[in-house]
Amino acid sequence: MDAIHSKSVFVYGQVKRALRSGRYAPGQRIDPATLAAEFKTSPTPVRFALYRLVGEALVVDQARGGLHVPLLTEVAMRDLYDWMERLLLMACDIGAAPAAGKTDQRELASADDDPIKLTWQLFDAIARATAHRSLHHAVKQANDRLAPIRRAEQGLLKHSFEELSELKRRWQTHDMPALRSALRDYHERRKRLVPRIVALLSDGSDYLHQ
């Protein structure tokens, strides 16, 4: 059983990274047997891993239709952006817990850094600092679901790195009113792009490999 658990944890991590990177197209079926062959294991740990991802809303179970990458409609995508915005604004209202200590003061290194990873890290830090585990967990899940969407949106946004740098500066200086305003603007810009992002994700464009 320990071997199955270990293999399941490994497969879970690998598939989760693939989902976050956009390796799988929206609506694509994920076949446990194919993954079992890829990772040289039996279907059992693969299924354990996939159903853990179902619980995180990164995979959907269509019963007889099998397991699939979620298809995001415009309504669902706006809802997801709105959910992340609300969670982060809540984190701003709560503020950093005393036990959280100093926030990470590392600067965004350069425009060559991956903005998707940097965004994930910043939003995670804002939530983690509150010391509210449920809020942090919700932000982590929303972060994971938004990762492939953020990769698609990059080609549609100008000055995204500067925008992210400004968000981090507001966070590091503890200017919560300015951070709240910047987070609202950040998400509003993306909500306006939802039809174009959905189209990119639906037509299998090469945005993921740019």
N, C-alpha and C positions, 0 to 999 in steps of 0.2 A: 504493500500500500504506500510506503514511503517513496518507492521508486515512481509510482504512478503520480503521486502528489508533486514530486520534484519535476517530473517531465511536464506535468500540467502547468506548473508555475512558469517553466521555461517557454512553453508554447504560448501561454497567455501573454507574456512580455513581448515575444516576437510578433505575434499577430497584432497586439495593441500598437506597437511601434509602426507596423505596416499600415494600420488603419489611420493613425495620426498623420502619417506622411502622405496619405492619399494613394497608396499603392493599389487599393481596391476601388473600383468605380462605384458610385452610388447605384444601389439596386443590384449589384453583382452578387451572385450566389457564392457562398463560401462552403466548399465541400470538405467535410471532416476527413474523408478517405484520402483526398489529395494532400491535405495538410499532414496527415499521418505519414504518407509516403515521403513528403518533403522533409519532415523532421525525424524520419526513421523511428517511428514509434507506433504503438497500437492506436486505434480510434478512441479508446476510453479516455486517456488524458487529454486528447484533443477536444473531445466533447465537453469535458469538465471546464477546459479553458474557454471554449466558445460560449458556454452558458454563463460563465462568469462575466463575459463581455456583454451578453444579453442583459444581465442585471445592471450594467452600466450604460445601457442604451447605445452602445457602440455597434451592436449587432442586433438584428431583429429576427425572431423566430416566427416564420410563416406556416408553422405546423406542417402540413403535407408538402408545402412549397419549399421547405428547408430553411436554412439560415442565410440571411442576406445582409449586405451593407445597407443601412437606412437610406431611403429616398427622401430628400428634403424638398418640400414644396416651398413656395414663397412665404406662405403663412407660417409654416413650421420654422423656417430660417429666421424670420423676423422675431418670432417668439423666443428662439434660442438667443439671439442677440439681446433681446429685451431682458431675458432671464439673467444673463451674465451682467448686464448693466445694473440691474436691481441688486444682485448679490454684492457687487463691488461698492455700490453706494451704501448698502447696509454696513459693509466692512468699514467704510469711511466714517459712518456715524458712530460705530463702536470704537474705532481707533485701536491703536496698538496696546496690547496688554502690558503691564509693568514687567512681567516675566519674559516678554519677548525681547527685551533689551534693545540694543541699537539695531536699526534696520541695516540691511546690506548696503554698504556705501560704494561698492564697486561701480565704476562707470560703464556704460555701454561702450564696448571696446571700439568698434568701427562700423561703418556702413556695410562692411563685408560680412558681419555677423548675421546669422539667420534671424530675421525679425519674428518669425513664427515662434521659434524657441524662446526668444527674448520676451515676447508678449506673454507666453505661457508662464515664464519665470516671474515676471513682474506681477501679474494678476494673482499668481499663487502666493507670492510674498505678501501682498496686501491682505489677502484672506488669512494666511497663516499667522500674521502678526496679531490678529484679534484674539487668538487662543480659543476661539469657538470651533470645536472640531466639526460640528455639523455644517457650519458655514464653509469651512475650509474644504470639506469633502464635496459639497455641492459645487464649489468653484472648480475643484479639480476635475469633476465629471464634465462640467460645461466646457472647461478648457480643452479636454480631450476631444469632445464632440466638435468643437469649433476649429481644431487644428487644421483639418483638410480644407475647411471653408476659408480660413485665413490665408492658406497657400493660394487658393483660387483668386482671392480678392487683391493680392499683391500687384498684379498687372493692371489693375483698374485704379490704383491709388497713387497719387504723387506725394512725395515727401513723407512717406510712411515712417521712415527711420527717424526723421526729425520730430514727427508727431509722438513716436514712442519715447524718444529721449526727453521730450517735454513732460510726458506723463511720469517718467521715472524721476525727473527733477522735482516735480511737485510732491511726489511720494517721499523722496529722501529729505526734503525740507519740511515735511509734515504740514504743508499748506493744504489742509483738507478742503476748504471752500474752493480753492482753485483746482484741486484734483477732481472734486466732484463735477465741476463745470467741464473740465477737460474730458472726463470719462463720458459725460453725456454727449459732448460733441463727437468724440471718437465713435461711439456707437450709432449716433444719428447719421453720420456720413456713410456708414456701412449699411444701415437699413435702407438708405436711398439707392444703394447699389444692388440690393437683393435680386431683382429680376435678372440683372446681368450675371451675377454670381451663379444663380441657379442654372442659367443657360450654359455657362462654362462647365459646370459640374456635370451637366446632362449630356453634353456633346462629346465628352471624352477628349477635351483639348489637352495640349501639351504643357499646361501651366505648371504642373507638378515638377517638371524636370527643367524648368528655366533656371 
